[in-house]
Amino acid sequence: KMDASQRASLAKAFTKARDSALRSDTTTFLGTAPPNEVIQMVTLLGTKVERPAFRNILQFVMEYMKGTDLTDQHWTKLKEATGVHPGAIATTFAGLLALLRKATRTRIDEDLFKHDCADVLKVPAEFVSDLVTFVASWKSLQTDVYEQKKPRLPGVASIRWRVDVTIMSNSLNRVMKPSVLMEVTDTEGNIRTFEMTKQQFHKLRYSTARLFKELDNVEKTPILAIDRVKPQ
């Protein structure tokens, strides 16, 4: 465990980094103080927990955050795979879980995350790269899950149309006047067929073009800009 002087030194480093961040109008993802679980974990890295064991525990944390029901058998296999004392495994697991939950629940910038881990928490550089990879992988995974589960309305898969001209009809208003027959297939396979006059067709073209223009203007509005995940 960390002695009192080490705790005080780490707390002082965190406070200094936090104050510096506040002066530069930024914030750290850990808040006002690092969780005790994280502090205790950092002291084990590179000493009682080497990088291969760290990666195994990191994968264990990934499975836990996905919702996997971890049993005693899982913990026994992890102990055998790492060769690390159960107490060190539990401490590292708790610290990683606290750190990564905080990082993945905030829209933290990668550079800020690296800075907090390396300069504030004093996590060894080789471990920091694994943490960065984990956060990027988790956010990508959550994005894919969201895309699969979010509610969707059917989209337009294809449109077919033709122009018909009525030569003979009981209605004189329709004789020798072109009409447009539309066949729309949506993404769920449903086919809808309808007819419109030439004027209605031109109105549809105009309304569609205006809608695309309005959507383009909305996307250019800074307050509605969407941050995209940076490719790794």
N, C-alpha and C positions, 0 to 999 in steps of 0.2 A: 504494500500500500504506500501511498505518497505521504511523506512526513510533512510537518507543519511548515517548514521553510520552503519546500517545493510547492505546496499549495499557495503560499503567500506570493511566491515568485510568479506563478502562472496567473493568479488573480490580478497581480499588478500589471503583467503584460497585457492581459485582456482589457483592463481598464484603460491603459494607455492607448491601445489600438481603438477602443470604442470612442474615447475622447477625440482622437485624431479623426475618426470617421465622422463624428458629429460636427466637427469644425469644417469639414469639407462637404457638409450637407448630404452625407450618405449614412446608411445604417448597416449594422452587421446582422447576419441572419440568426445569430445565437441570442440576441437580445442583450440584457444588461449583465449577464454573468453566465459562464459555461456551466452546464449541468454537472453535478458531481460524478455521474456515471461516465461522462466524457473525460473528465479530469483523470479519473482512476484508470480508464482505458489507455490514455496516452502514455502513461508511465510504463506500461507493459510492452508497447510496440518497440520492436528491435531488441528487446531483452528477453522477456519470457515468451513473447509471441513473435515469431519470425514471419516473413512475408508469405511463404507458402501456407502456413497455418492461418494467417490473417485472411487470405483469399478464400480459404474453405469456410471460415466463419462468416465472411462477407456474403458468400453464396447462401449460407444458412439464413442470414438476415433477409436476403432477397426472397427466399421461399416463405419465411414467416410473414413478410409484408404482403405477399401475394394471397395470404390466407390459408396456407398449408397448415394442417394440424400436426404439429411436431410432437412426437411421442418420445418416451424414454429410449426407445430403440434408435431413434434419429440422433439423440444426444450421445448415445454410446458409440455409434458409428463415427460421429464427428470427433469424439475423443480419440478413437483408434486411428483416424485419418491424420489428425494433427499431432498427436503425441504430446499435447499440452495439458497441464494440470486442469481438472474440471473447474476449479475456482477462477483460473485465468481465462478459461473459455467463457464462463458466465459473465465475468467483468467486461471482457471485450465485446461480447454479444450485446450486453446492456448499453455499453457506451456507443457502439455502432448504431444500435436501434434509435437511441435518443438523438444522435447526431444526424442520421440520415432521414429520420422522420421530419425533423425540423427543416432540413435542406430541401426535401422533395415536396413539402407542403407550401413552400414559398417560391416565388419566381426569382430565384437568386441567380445573379450573373456568375458565370463560370470563373471569371477572374477574381471576383469577390470571395467566392467559395474557396478557391485555392489560397487566397491571402489569409482568410480566417483560419484555415486548417494549418497552414505552414507557419505563418508569422504570429498568430495569436495562440493557437493551441499547441504549437510546436510539434505537429505531427511530422515524422520523417518523410522526406520528399518521395521516396518510393511508395509509401503508403498513400500519400496524397493523390498520386496519379490513379491508384485503384479506386479511391473514393470518388474522384471526378468521373471516372468511367461508369461507376455504379449509378450516380445521379443522372447522367445522360441516358443510360440504358433504361432506368426506371421511368423517366419522363417520356421517353419514346414508347415504352410499353403502355403507359397510362393513356397516351394519345391514341394509340391503336385500339385500346379497349373502349375509349370514349367514342371513337369513330364507328365502332361496331354496334354499340349499344344506344347511341343517341337516336331519338325518334326522327323518322324521315317521312316525307310525303313523296308519292310517286313522281318521278321526273319524266320528261319526254324522251323517248328512245328514238322515234322516227316520225317523220311527217311526209305524207304523200298527198298530192293534189292534182286536180285536172280541171280544165275549163269546159263547161257544157253550154251549148246554145240550144234553147228550146225552139223548135220550128213550128210545132202545132200544140195548142193548149186551149182549154176552155177559158183561161184567163188571158185577156189581151195584153195585160201589163207584163206578162212573162215571155211573150212571143218575140223571137229574134234578139233577146237580151241575154248576154253571157252571165253565167253563175259559176261559182267556184265550189267544187266538191272536195272536202278535206277529209283525210283519214289520219288520225293521230294514234300512235301506239305508245303506251307509257312503259316504264321500266318494270312493271309487274305483269306485262303481257296483255293488258286490256286494250281493246281497239274501239275507238269512238269515231263515228262518221257523221259529218254534218255538212250542211250546204249554206253558202252565204252569197250575197250579191257582190258585184265588183266593188261597190262603194264600201261595203262592210270589210272586204278583204284589204282594201287600201287603209282603212281605219285600223285594222289589226296590225298591219305593217308599221304604221306610224306609231301606234301605242307601244309596240314591242321595241322599236328603236328608241323611243323616249325613255322607256324603262331601263334599258341598258345604259343610256346616258346618265340617268339619275343614280344608278348603282355605281357607275364609274366615279361620279362626284362624291358619293358617300365614302368609297374606299380611299379617296384622297384626303378625307377629313382626318387631321391628326388625332383627335380625341377618340375616333373609332378605329384607329389603326390596330391591327392584330399582330402580336409578336409571334414569329414562326420559330420553331426549334431549329437551331443551327445544325447543319449536317456535320457529323463526326468523321 
